[in-house]
Amino acid sequence: MSTVQITPRVPTPRGSTVAPNDRRRSKPVAAAVRNVGIFLDTAARVVFLGRDGVKY
């Protein structure tokens, strides 16, 4: 009788947290530019729409 050995599956992350292997998520300049963009977008909404334009 032969024994079949099943190799265990390695869990891989799924969903929006998955990044391709050739791209790293830790790019400080890109993160800083993105954060400045979010800040400027929020500031523009407050200026043009008032406090009602910002949802919490």
Contacts in CASP RR format, 6 or more apart in sequence:
PFRMAT RR
TARGET T0000
AUTHOR 0000-0000-0000
METHOD contacts of the structure
MODEL  1
MSTVQITPRVPTPRGSTVAPNDRRRSKPVAAAVRNVGIFLDTAARVVFLG
RDGVKY
12 18 0 8 1.000
19 25 0 8 1.000
42 54 0 8 1.000
45 53 0 8 1.000
45 54 0 8 1.000
46 53 0 8 1.000
46 54 0 8 1.000
END
